[in-house]
């Protein structure tokens, strides 16, 4: 059995009579571009095979980072999907240089190779009946939410996106969302507009206008708590992409276990395997 088959079947019942098709691959991808987006983030685009390019919103990949400055990253780095194009055979990642692994990624240039493994995890789901959703993200969470814009448009769902950052120049993905017809509200710490109380006022206004049939969120525990409170009050469903340190990314090492409240019972789940997208109301910020 190949590593791809092992990953696809690990922890799940199998049917030997059913034909096997890969859901995860490890491959050497070609770097198309690796450009600075702003003072903190870089945008990596790679050419890949059909399985990788079929990644869905909310899924992630494990990237083997190059060595740099004498540092030798041993483990792969989990990277949220920023975009996937099955026609062009490409996947995109948005990352912040924060340690040895991402410093290594930053050394890659067009024509270089990078070892990627994915797509991994359970992504977002969009109910066909949803006419208007709200996406709320902060920091790297904006990268995780980005593929939702294209998926929502294909679903016939309008999006209002609330993007939070420390400063206006660090707000990401605005053009991506507006290009898909979404309404974008940017809030920042420097302008005093990113606090939970202000976000709650915005959300209550959207709910009153029937522009919030579901929440999609990532990147901020304090904003997650605001959404959970409103979800209970107005009976609005929601999904959250959880951020967690990972080692293997395929559910074997149990490095990324977090607690969730499921029907009043605290249960432990692996973020990489059971998520990273979960029912918003079950998440413990």
C-alpha positions in Angstrom: 0.0 0.0 0.0 1.3 3.4 -0.9 1.6 6.3 1.5 -1.3 8.0 -0.3 -3.5 4.9 0.4 -2.4 4.8 4.0 -3.4 8.4 4.6 -6.7 8.1 2.8 -7.7 5.1 4.8 -6.2 5.8 8.2 -8.8 5.8 10.9 -11.6 5.0 8.6 -13.4 1.7 7.6 -12.4 0.4 4.2 -14.1 -1.6 1.5 -11.7 -3.9 -0.3 -14.2 -4.3 -3.2 -14.4 -0.5 -3.8 -12.0 1.0 -6.3 -9.5 3.2 -4.6 -8.9 6.8 -5.7 -6.3 9.1 -4.1 -7.6 11.8 -1.9 -4.1 12.9 -0.7 -0.9 13.0 -2.6 2.7 13.9 -1.9 4.4 15.5 -4.8 7.2 17.8 -6.0 5.5 21.0 -7.1 7.1 23.7 -9.2 7.1 27.3 -7.9 5.4 29.7 -10.2 5.8 32.8 -8.0 6.6 33.7 -4.4 6.0 37.4 -3.9 5.7 39.8 -1.0 2.1 40.9 -0.5 2.9 43.4 2.3 5.4 43.9 5.1 4.4 40.6 6.7 2.9 38.2 4.2 4.1 36.4 1.1 2.0 34.7 -1.7 3.3 31.4 -2.9 1.8 29.8 -6.1 2.9 26.4 -7.3 2.1 24.1 -10.2 0.8 20.7 -9.1 -1.1 17.6 -10.1 -4.9 17.2 -10.4 -5.5 15.9 -6.9 -3.8 18.8 -5.2 -5.4 21.3 -7.5 -8.8 19.9 -6.5 -8.4 21.1 -2.9 -11.5 22.6 -1.3 -12.0 25.7 0.9 -10.8 25.2 4.4 -8.4 22.3 3.6 -4.6 22.6 4.1 -1.3 21.2 2.9 1.9 20.1 4.6 4.9 21.7 3.0 8.5 20.5 3.4 10.4 23.8 3.9 13.9 24.3 2.5 16.8 24.8 4.8 18.0 28.4 5.3 20.6 30.3 7.4 21.9 27.0 8.9 18.4 26.1 10.2 17.1 22.6 9.2 13.4 22.3 9.7 12.6 18.7 10.4 8.8 18.7 10.3 6.6 19.8 7.5 4.7 23.1 8.0 0.8 23.1 7.8 -0.3 25.8 5.3 -3.9 26.8 4.7 -5.2 26.7 1.2 -5.4 30.2 -0.3 -6.6 29.2 -3.7 -6.8 26.2 -6.1 -7.3 26.2 -9.8 -7.9 22.7 -11.2 -7.9 24.0 -14.8 -4.4 25.6 -14.5 -3.2 22.9 -12.1 -2.2 25.4 -9.4 -2.5 25.9 -5.6 -1.8 29.0 -3.7 -0.6 29.7 -0.1 -0.4 32.9 1.9 2.1 32.8 4.7 3.9 35.0 7.3 7.6 34.6 7.9 7.6 33.5 11.6 10.3 30.9 12.0 12.9 28.7 10.4 10.4 26.9 8.2 8.8 30.0 6.7 12.2 31.7 6.3 13.1 28.7 4.2 9.9 29.0 2.1 10.8 32.7 1.5 14.0 31.7 -0.3 12.0 29.9 -3.1 11.9 31.5 -6.5 10.1 30.8 -9.8 11.3 27.5 -11.2 12.3 26.1 -7.8 10.7 22.9 -6.4 8.8 22.4 -3.2 7.6 19.1 -1.6 3.8 19.4 -0.8 1.4 16.9 0.7 -2.4 17.3 0.5 -5.1 18.3 0.3 -5.7 17.4 4.0 -8.5 17.8 6.5 -12.2 18.5 6.3 -13.0 21.9 4.7 -16.0 24.3 4.7 -19.4 23.2 3.5 -21.9 25.5 1.8 -25.5 24.7 2.0 -27.1 25.3 -1.5 -30.0 27.1 0.2 -27.8 29.8 1.7 -28.4 33.1 0.1 -26.1 35.3 2.2 -23.3 34.4 4.6 -20.8 36.4 6.7 -17.1 35.5 6.7 -15.0 36.9 9.6 -11.2 36.6 9.7 -8.1 38.1 11.2 -4.5 37.8 10.3 -3.6 34.4 8.8 -7.3 33.5 9.1 -7.9 35.7 6.1 -6.0 33.2 4.0 -8.1 30.3 5.2 -11.3 32.1 4.3 -10.2 33.3 0.9 -11.3 30.2 -1.2 -14.8 30.8 0.2 -15.3 33.8 -2.1 -15.2 31.7 -5.3 -17.1 28.8 -3.8 -19.9 31.0 -2.5 -20.3 32.7 -5.9 -20.6 29.3 -7.6 -23.2 28.4 -5.0 -25.2 31.5 -5.7 -24.5 32.8 -2.2 -23.7 36.4 -1.4 -20.9 37.2 1.1 -20.2 40.0 3.5 -16.6 39.7 4.7 -15.3 41.4 7.8 -11.5 41.5 7.8 -9.6 42.4 10.9 -6.0 43.4 11.1 -3.6 45.6 13.3 -3.2 48.2 10.6 -5.0 49.0 7.2 -1.9 48.0 5.1 -2.1 44.5 6.7 -5.6 43.7 5.6 -5.5 40.9 3.1 -7.8 39.3 0.4 -10.0 42.4 -0.2 -9.5 42.3 -4.0 -10.1 38.6 -4.1 -13.4 38.9 -2.3 -14.6 42.0 -4.1 -13.7 40.4 -7.4 -16.2 37.6 -6.6 -18.9 40.1 -5.8 -18.5 40.1 -2.0 -19.0 43.1 0.2 -15.9 43.8 2.4 -15.8 45.6 5.7 -12.2 46.2 6.9 -11.6 46.9 10.6 -8.3 47.6 12.3 -6.7 48.0 15.7 -5.0 51.3 14.7 -8.3 52.9 13.8 -10.1 51.5 16.9 -12.7 49.6 14.8 -11.7 46.0 15.5 -13.0 45.5 19.0 -15.7 42.9 19.7 -18.3 45.5 20.7 -18.0 47.2 17.3 -18.0 43.9 15.4 -21.1 42.9 17.3 -22.9 46.1 16.2 -22.0 45.4 12.6 -23.2 41.8 12.8 -26.5 42.8 14.5 -27.1 45.2 11.6 -26.4 42.4 9.0 -28.7 40.0 10.9 -31.5 42.6 10.9 -31.1 43.1 7.2 -31.3 39.3 6.6 -27.7 39.2 5.3 -26.4 36.7 7.8 -27.7 33.1 7.4 -24.5 31.5 8.5 -21.1 32.4 10.0 -17.7 31.4 8.6 -14.7 32.3 10.7 -11.0 31.9 11.4 -8.2 33.6 13.2 -9.6 35.2 16.3 -10.9 33.7 19.5 -12.5 36.9 20.8 -14.5 37.4 17.5 -15.5 33.7 17.6 -17.1 34.3 21.0 -19.1 37.2 19.6 -20.4 35.0 16.8 -21.2 32.2 19.1 -23.3 34.5 21.3 -25.2 35.9 18.4 -25.6 32.4 16.9 -27.3 31.2 20.1 -29.5 34.3 20.2 -30.7 34.2 16.6 -30.2 30.4 15.9 -27.7 31.0 13.1 -25.4 28.1 12.2 -21.6 28.6 11.7 -18.3 26.9 10.9 -14.9 27.7 12.2 -11.5 26.8 10.9 -9.3 26.0 13.9 -5.6 27.0 14.0 -3.3 24.6 15.8 0.3 23.4 15.8 0.7 20.2 13.9 3.4 17.6 13.4 2.2 14.8 11.0 -1.0 16.5 9.6 -2.7 13.1 9.0 -4.0 12.3 12.5 -1.3 9.8 13.6 0.7 11.9 16.1 -2.2 13.4 18.1 -0.1 16.6 18.4 -3.1 18.9 17.5 -5.8 17.6 19.8 -8.2 20.2 21.2 -11.3 20.0 23.3 -14.8 20.6 22.0 -18.2 20.8 23.6 -20.5 18.3 21.9 -24.0 18.2 23.4 -22.7 19.3 26.8 -19.9 16.7 26.8 -16.3 17.7 26.4 -14.6 15.5 23.8 -11.1 15.6 22.3 -10.6 15.8 18.5 -7.7 16.0 16.2 -7.7 19.4 14.4 -5.9 18.0 11.3 -8.0 14.9 10.9 -11.4 15.7 12.3 -11.1 19.3 11.1 -9.6 21.8 10.7 -13.2 23.1 10.0 -15.7 22.4 12.8 -19.2 23.3 13.9 -18.7 26.8 15.4 -20.9 26.1 18.4 -18.8 23.1 19.4 -15.5 25.0 19.4 -14.0 26.1 22.7 -12.1 29.4 22.1 
